[in-house]
Amino acid sequence: MTSGNSGSSNNKGSSRTGRGTGMRTDRPRGAPLSLPLGIPLALLAVLLTACAGTPAPPPSDARPSPRPSASPVAAVPSVGVLTSEGDHWCTASVVDSPQGNVIATAAHCVFFQEEDEQDGYEAGYFDGDLEFAPQYSGAAPGRYPYGKWRVTGIHVNTLWRDENEDRGDYAFLTVARDARGRTLQEVVGAAVPDWTSGPRRRVTVIGYPNEDHNPGNRPVSCTTRTRRDADEPYMVRMDCAGLWSGTSGSPWLADHGGPDRPGRLIGVLSGGDTDRESVAVLFDHRARDLYERAVRAGAT
């Protein structure tokens, strides 16, 4: 397996740590009621009686709408997990490419950066027998309806690899053909990458939480609207509960129409401070350059 050299947040992949991207604030408490001095008690009683009654409910459009939650869905052929020696820790998905052999995930899923109290800072590419399992599901050891596809190359942006920059937290991997000579894309399909998306989109995110929150290894999905992240403008943010650790690398799909219509890939899940808040780097010219490098490497 080769590792590309083109090129987080509190990630939702493995237990490895990263930098937080969100911020939590406390709701302010109401100010104490103050009354003007010198009001006679009799007049005050009349005023309180006149004002008594049941307060009117707020207008319907002022009531907060409930936040969406991710829920189990039927497995999507082009979305699966990264796996090695029976373990999985991140989500990945197939990206449309000329050779039909490219998948996308988060950079922190395949290029690790750790700080250990004894060994100090360590960084490097995943060095095991890495495979992609599309439409994986079921309690351990799980089911592999489309088998496992051997990863042959890892391409990570230098912003992540060399500078530990959240804006580079995406990666493109290439995989080998199967024993019958077929490409991954012709077997399971692929989403078309979108390099020029705006931050406000309606997206469907599909991912695999780890077994502690998902013992059946079922994919979960959430469809909601995105917005630009106020703290890191190169990222887009969504609010949806249930996207636990393991969903790092999950595709953010605009125009998703079901298993047979994956839609357009605008980014992959990078992280978030809680399971309710998730962010993704919005694909741009840097992501396209990295993708094209993976395509060229996969053609040889």
C-alpha positions as a printed Julia matrix, in Angstrom:
300×3 Matrix{Float64}:
   0.0     0.0     0.0
   1.37    3.41   -0.93
   0.8     6.62    0.98
   0.26    9.92   -0.81
   2.05   13.01    0.41
  -0.29   15.76   -0.71
  -1.07   16.77    2.32
  -9.22   18.0    14.11
 -11.58   18.68   15.55
 -12.86   16.42   18.34
 -13.08   13.63   15.82
 -15.66   10.9    15.65
 -13.42    8.17   14.38
 -11.16    6.27   16.72
 -10.44    7.14   20.32
  -7.6     9.38   19.2
  -7.96   12.96   20.27
  -8.01   16.18   18.29
  -8.88   19.81   18.69
 -12.43   20.92   19.41
 -14.24   23.1    16.9
 -17.42   24.09   18.67
 -18.32   26.17   21.67
 -20.93   25.71   24.37
 -22.6    28.61   26.15
 -24.82   28.77   29.23
 -28.29   30.12   28.89
 -28.49   33.44   30.79
 -30.76   33.5    33.8
 -33.65   35.96   33.95
 -33.02   39.27   35.7
 -34.76   39.77   39.05
 -38.0    41.77   38.96
 -37.66   45.36   40.23
 -40.51   47.72   41.2
 -40.5    51.49   41.51
 -40.42   52.72   45.09
 -43.3    54.58   46.74
 -46.28   52.71   45.2
 -49.08   52.4    47.83
 -49.88   48.79   48.68
 -53.58   49.25   47.79
 -52.7    50.51   44.3
 -50.19   47.71   43.86
 -52.87   45.15   44.71
 -55.23   46.66   42.08
 -52.48   46.57   39.45
 -51.59   42.95   40.18
 -55.24   41.9    40.04
 -55.79   43.65   36.72
 -52.72   42.01   35.22
 -53.5    38.52   36.51
 -54.49   35.8    34.07
 -53.11   33.01   31.94
 -50.38   34.24   29.62
 -51.01   33.72   25.94
 -48.87   31.07   24.24
 -46.11   32.34   21.94
 -46.86   32.48   18.22
 -46.4    29.12   16.53
 -43.52   30.39   14.43
 -41.67   31.39   17.61
 -41.61   27.87   19.04
 -38.3    26.1    18.48
 -38.51   23.22   16.01
 -37.18   19.88   17.26
 -33.66   18.98   16.2
 -33.32   15.94   13.96
 -31.79   12.71   15.16
 -29.91   10.07   13.21
 -31.83    6.83   12.86
 -30.99    3.37   11.51
 -31.46    2.99    7.76
 -31.15    0.28    5.19
 -27.49   -0.15    4.3
 -26.29    1.81    1.26
 -24.0    -0.18   -1.08
 -21.54    2.68   -1.68
 -21.08    3.48    2.04
 -19.17    1.22    4.42
 -16.41    1.01    7.01
 -12.64    0.94    7.12
 -11.57   -2.33    8.65
  -8.42   -4.2     9.68
  -8.15   -7.54   11.45
 -11.87   -7.58   12.18
 -12.07   -4.09   13.69
 -13.7    -1.01   12.19
 -13.31    2.57   13.4
 -14.36    4.99   10.64
 -16.84    5.36    7.79
 -15.92    5.78    4.1
 -17.77    6.0     0.78
 -17.14    5.51   -2.92
 -16.44    8.59   -5.04
 -17.07    8.63   -8.78
 -13.76    8.33  -10.63
 -12.49    7.27  -14.08
 -11.0     4.03  -12.77
 -13.85    3.34  -10.33
 -11.47    2.74   -7.44
 -11.54    5.84   -5.17
 -13.11    6.18   -1.73
 -13.27    9.2     0.6
 -12.9     9.4     4.36
 -11.49   11.73    7.04
  -7.73   12.22    7.14
  -7.55   11.46   10.86
  -8.92    7.99   10.1
  -5.81    7.01    8.12
  -3.07    9.41    9.24
  -2.82    9.4    13.0
  -1.43   12.13   15.21
  -1.14   11.26   18.89
   0.43   12.58   22.02
   1.51    9.93   24.5
   2.78   10.73   28.0
   5.61    8.21   27.63
   6.42    8.2    23.91
   5.69   11.85   23.14
   4.2    13.0    19.83
   3.71   10.38   17.13
   2.35   10.69   13.6
   2.1     8.4    10.61
  -0.03    6.62    8.04
  -2.03    3.54    8.92
   0.39    0.68    8.45
  -1.84   -2.4     8.75
  -3.81   -4.41    6.22
  -6.42   -1.74    5.55
  -9.63   -2.7     3.72
 -12.94   -1.11    2.8
 -16.14   -3.05    3.53
 -19.13   -1.58    1.65
 -22.6    -2.06    3.18
 -21.15   -3.74    6.25
 -23.73   -4.57    8.94
 -24.64   -6.96   11.74
 -23.32   -7.79   15.18
 -19.64   -8.78   15.32
 -18.09  -10.23   13.28
 -20.7    -8.73   10.95
 -21.7    -9.38    7.37
 -19.81   -8.33    4.24
 -22.29   -8.56    1.34
 -19.81   -7.02   -1.11
 -16.66   -8.4     0.47
 -13.6    -6.42    1.53
 -11.62   -4.28   -0.89
  -7.89   -3.93   -0.27
  -6.66   -0.36    0.05
  -3.69    0.27   -2.26
  -3.01    3.96   -1.67
  -3.68    6.68    0.9
  -3.66   10.36   -0.11
  -3.79   12.97    2.64
  -3.59   16.74    2.31
  -0.34   18.31    3.55
  -2.39   20.73    5.66
  -3.32   17.75    7.82
  -0.17   15.67    7.46
   2.44   18.37    8.02
   0.61   21.16    9.83
  -2.14   19.33   11.77
  -4.66   21.75   10.26
  -8.36   20.87   10.54
  -8.97   22.35    7.09
  -7.14   19.34    5.63
  -9.13   16.65    7.44
 -10.17   14.6     4.41
  -8.47   11.82    2.45
  -8.89    9.87   -0.77
  -7.95    6.19   -0.9
  -7.61    3.82   -3.82
  -8.61    0.15   -3.74
  -7.71   -2.89   -5.8
 -10.1    -4.75   -8.11
 -11.81   -7.83   -6.74
 -10.96  -11.44   -7.61
 -13.24  -11.24  -10.65
 -11.5    -8.16  -12.01
 -14.36   -5.77  -11.24
 -13.93   -2.25   -9.94
 -15.52   -1.18   -6.69
 -17.61    1.49   -8.39
 -19.16   -0.85  -10.94
 -20.22   -3.17   -8.09
 -21.67   -0.69   -5.58
 -22.01    2.68   -7.34
 -20.57    6.05   -6.32
 -21.41    9.64   -5.44
 -20.27   12.46   -7.72
 -17.89   14.89   -5.96
 -18.93   18.55   -5.79
 -15.95   20.93   -5.55
 -17.89   24.22   -5.64
 -20.74   23.74   -3.18
 -21.96   26.59   -1.03
 -22.26   26.15    2.75
 -26.06   26.1     2.88
 -27.26   22.76    1.55
 -29.72   20.07    2.48
 -27.59   16.98    3.04
 -27.95   13.36    4.03
 -25.17   12.0     6.22
 -24.76    8.22    6.47
 -22.35    6.64    8.94
 -21.51    3.78   11.25
 -21.27    4.57   14.98
 -18.91    2.29   16.88
 -20.27   -0.79   18.63
 -20.63    0.78   22.07
 -23.47    2.91   20.66
 -24.35    0.56   17.82
 -23.96   -3.13   18.76
 -25.73   -4.23   15.59
 -23.33   -2.22   13.4
 -26.24   -0.7    11.52
 -25.69    2.44    9.48
 -27.52    5.53   10.69
 -28.65    8.48    8.63
 -29.67   12.08    9.18
 -31.02   14.56    6.65
 -30.9    18.24    7.56
 -29.58   21.6     6.46
 -26.02   22.82    6.83
 -24.57   26.24    7.53
 -21.12   27.76    7.6
 -19.28   27.16   10.87
 -18.84   30.49   12.68
 -15.52   29.49   14.29
 -13.92   27.84   11.26
 -15.42   29.32    8.05
 -13.88   26.64    5.8
 -16.15   24.1     7.51
 -19.88   23.51    7.37
 -21.88   22.52   10.43
 -25.02   20.52   11.04
 -27.07   19.73   14.15
 -28.24   16.15   14.47
 -28.09   13.82   17.47
 -26.74   10.28   17.28
 -23.61   10.76   15.16
 -21.29    9.1    17.65
 -17.66    8.09   17.39
 -17.17    5.91   14.33
 -19.01    8.26   11.97
 -15.84   10.17   11.06
 -15.46   10.04    7.29
 -19.2     9.75    6.69
 -20.25   11.27    3.36
 -22.24   14.52    3.33
 -24.5    13.97    0.33
 -26.53   16.68   -1.37
 -29.35   15.6    -3.71
 -29.36   12.14   -2.14
 -32.2    10.03   -3.49
 -31.72    6.64   -1.85
 -29.36    3.68   -2.31
 -29.48    3.93   -6.1
 -29.04    7.73   -6.18
 -26.17    8.59   -3.84
 -26.14   12.26   -4.85
 -23.26   14.75   -4.73
 -20.46   14.53   -2.17
 -19.65   17.97   -0.7
 -17.45   16.79    2.19
 -16.89   14.11    4.82
 -17.59   14.24    8.54
 -14.56   15.53   10.41
 -15.73   15.84   14.0
 -17.74   17.82   16.51
 -17.82   18.57   20.22
 -20.78   16.25   20.87
 -22.83   13.64   19.02
 -25.3    16.45   18.24
 -22.87   18.77   16.47
 -20.92   17.73   13.41
 -18.62   19.54   11.0
 -17.1    18.8     7.62
 -14.5    20.55    5.5
 -16.32   21.88    2.45
 -14.65   20.39   -0.63
 -12.82   23.0    -2.71
  -9.93   23.24   -5.19
  -7.53   21.72   -2.65
  -9.75   18.69   -2.25
 -10.06   18.39   -6.02
  -6.27   18.5    -6.44
  -5.87   15.72   -3.9
  -8.62   13.66   -5.54
  -6.96   14.03   -8.96
  -3.66   12.92   -7.46
  -5.37    9.8    -6.12
  -6.96    9.18   -9.54
  -3.59    9.4   -11.29
  -1.93    7.11   -8.76
  -4.77    4.61   -9.04
  -4.45    4.44  -12.8
  -0.93    3.01  -12.68
